Structures are given as structure tokens and as C-alpha cells.
Amino acid sequence: MPLCLSLGACGLLAPTPAPHGEVQGASTSGGELAQSDVNRMATLAMHDNLDSLYRLLDKLYRRNPAEWKKTAASRELAIQRVREAVEARQPWPELQGKHDIQALSLALDPAFSGDRAAAFIYGAADMIIVAHGGKTKFYLIDGLNAQYLYNAARNMEIAAWILGSRKNPAGQPLLLSNDISESEHNISFEREFGKVIARIDLLAEFTTEKYRRAGISYVQNLVGGTFLQFLPVR
């Protein structure tokens, strides 16, 4: 068989690879002058984490269309309302004024009867923002608590596990998400949760490393100032 035909046949059998694409950097703004490297990294990570949560909300709505109908006339409008509430730090009405892990716990309560997809994503986003000091953008005057960030990552792991394992009073999943069966193998929810968890964990580690490296840099500068200067040769 000619090589081109052989490759063509293989192409028909092999799954289509994802497009390679390229890194998309954020546009430069004047506010960056008031940001350290850690501030900038935290701001970008927060932006990406919220985007991941909104993608998860869209996925949940597609698999559970009865949920968005409790919030708005269309799926797109329901997503927009959740986004606006998260980014304006407004309470979500069905969560009874609860925030942070209390909101997340209520959203995952089997007895909850509201738009569970919206409440779950709102609670997750609010918990992450609280762990970052209640902010979504970070500047030189802002600090991050590495332990709070670490705890937020663990909370996301727990929330994802509960979502996939807990049942409602009728014995059904709280929300349809991942689907691993003979006819379908969809773990896109798990991958998106994993991205959020990994970003938060990296930021927690980087925040801890920042203070450790500050001490090392101080010693290096102290030693270097005394012993590591070049000597004149003429």
C-alpha cells in the first residue's frame, strides 16, 4: 500500500489531535506598574480560574438544562448573571446570603432546590476569591496567604468529588457531569477542575517560595557585596 494511503488510513483511525495554537499574552496596562511578578501571576491565575469555572457552568448547564431554566430565559443569560454576581461580589439569592465554604456546602446539599449549577459555581468562585483575600486583581500593597490558597485547592478537590458521588433524595447524581460508560467517555469536567486546582497549588507554592527566596537573596547580596567583587587589574 502506498505510504500516503497508509497514513490516510491511520488518520481515519486515530483521534483528531487538538490544535496546537500559541500562547496568548494579556495586553499591557498601566496598572502593571504597581504589580510585582507575584501580583501579576496571581491576577492572571485568578482570571484563568474564573474562566474555567464559567466553562464548567456552561458544561453543567448543557448536561442539566433544567437548572438554567430556574435562573434565566436562556443558558447564556444564566451564565452572564452568575458571572456578574461573582465579579461584583454580590450575594447569590438562592444561597441565603451565604459565602465561601458555607455557600459551597449549601449548593451541594441534596435538599437544595434552586439552580444547583449556578449555586455550585458561585460558591466555588466565592471560596477561591476569599482565599485570595477577597480580591481578583493584586498590587504591591496586597499579600497572599499560602495556607489559605492551599486550603482552597483542597476544597476544590473535595467539591469535585462530592459533585461526582453524592446523590439527591431520588438517588440520582446532584448534577450530571463526567460520563464514563460503554457508550461515552467524557472527563472534561475533571480536566477543568484539575486546571483550577493546579493553578492554585502553584500559586501557593510560589507564594511560599517568594519569602524563602527573599531570605536567600539577602544573604547572597550580603556575601556578594563583601567577597564577590572583581578586583582592579590596572
N, C-alpha and C positions, 0 to 999 in steps of 0.2 A: 504493500500500500504506500503511495507517495507520502512523503513527510507532511505536506500541507494537509492532506486528507486525514492523516493520523492525528495531527494536532487539532484539526477541526473536530474530530470525533471526541477527543479528550475534552475539548472545550464544551461540548454538549453535555458531557457527564459531570464535569467539575462545577462547583458552585461559582457564581459570578463574584469576582473579588470586589471589595469595596473600593471606591475611587480614592486615589492617593491624596489628591488635594494638596494644600500647602498651609503653612502656619499663617494665621490671620492675627496680626498685632492690632492692639487698640490704638485709636488715634491719640496724638499727643494733646494734652490740655495744660493750661496754666496752673491748674491745681496740683499737678505733679511736682511742682517746685517745693511744695510743702509736704511731700511724701518721701519717706526713706524707702530702701529696697523692700523691707518687710511690709511697710504700709502698702506699697504698690502690689506686692504679691498677695496680700490679704484682700485687697479691693478686687483684684482680678478673680481670685478664687471665689469670693462671695458672689460676684456676678455670674460666674460659671455654675456655681452650686444652685443659685436661684433658677437659672435657665434649665438646669437638669430637673429640678422639681416641677417646673411648669411643663416640661416634656412628659414627665411621669403623670402629671394631672391629665394631659391630653390623652395619654395611653389608657389611663384608668377610665376616663370618660368614654373612650371608644369601646372598651370592653364592658362598661357598665353604664349604658346610655340613660338608664332610669335615674341616675344620680344627678347629671347636669340639668335634667328637667325640673329638679327641685329648686334650682337656683336661677335659671335664666331661660330665655326662649330659644337659645341655641348653645351649642357646645363652645363656640368661640367666645360668645359673650360671657358665659360662665367662667371660662379661663381668665378673661380680662378682669372680671370682678374680683377673683381671688388674687390676681397679680396686684391690682390696685390696693386691696386691703393689706397685703403683705408689705408692699413698698411704702405705703403711707402709715404703716404701723397702726392700722385701725383694727378694732376687735371684730372677729367674725361672729355675726349674730347668733348662730346656732350653737356656738361654744360657750354661751352663758358668761361672757366676759373673761373666760379662762385664757391663759397664755402659757407658753413654754411647754414643759412636760405635762402639765395639767391639761392643756388643750389637746396634746397628742394622746393622752390616756383616754380622754372623753371620746375623741374621734374613733378610737379603737375599742370602745365599749360595745359589746354585742347589742345592747339595748338602745344605742344611738339610732335615731330615726331620720335625721336630717341628711343633707348631701354629704355622705361619708367621704367621698373622694376629695371634695373641697376642704372639708374639715381636717382630713388627714394631711394634705399638702400644706394647708395653712399652719397647722400645728407644728409640722416638721420644719417649715421655713422659720417660724417664730422662734422655735427652740434653737436653731442654728444662729439666728441673729442675736438672741440673748447671750449665747455662749461667746459671741464676738463683742460683748459689751454694749449690745443694743444698737449697733451701727452697721451700715453696709458699705461705707467708704471710710478710709482710715488715713490719718495725717500724723505729723510728727508729735503732736500732743497726745495721741492715742496709744494705749498699750493693750496687749493681748495676754490673756491668762492661758498658758499652755495646758493646764489641767482641765480647764473648762472646755477647751477645744477637743481634747482627748475624750472627755465625757460625752460631748456632742456626737463624736464619731461612733462611740459605743451605743448611744441612744438610737442612732440611725440603724445600726445593725439589729438592735432589738426590735425597732419598729418594723423593719422589713421582714423579720422573722415572724412577728405577730400577724402582720398582714397576710402572710402566706400560710399560716397554720390555724389561726383562730376561726371559729365558726359562729354564725349567728344563731338565734334560737331555733331556726328551722333546719339547722345542721348544714347550712351552706357557707362557703367562704364569705368573709366580710365583704371583700371585693375580689372580682376576678382579676388576676394579674398574670404571673408566669403560667405557662401551659406546657407541661411535659407529658405527652401521651403518644400513643402509636401513630396518630394522625398529625400531630403538631409538636414542634419543639421550639417554644418561644420563651427565651430567658432574657428578653430585652429589658424587663423591669430590673432584674437582678444586676445587669451590667450598669444601668444608670445609677442605681443605689450605690454600686461599688465605686463609681467615679466620685460621687459626693463624699463617701467615707474616705477614700484615698486622698482627696484634696484636703480635707480637714485634718487628717492624720499628718500629712506632710507639713501643713502649716503649724501644727502643734509642735512637731519635731524641730522645725526651723526656728520657731519662737524660742524654744529651749536652747537651741544651738546658738542663737544670737547672743544670749547673755554669757554663755560659756566662751564663745569666740572673743567677746569683748574683753574678758579677763586675759585670754591668751595674747591678744593683740597688744594689750597694755604691757605685758611682760616682754613681748618681743620688741616693742618700741623702747622700753626701758633698757633692755640689754643691748639692742642695736645702737642706741644713742651713745653708749659707752665703748663698746668693743667692736662694732661692725662698721666703723667709719674708715674710708680709704685714707691712706697716709700720703703726704706730699712726696713726689719723686724728683722735684727740681726746685 
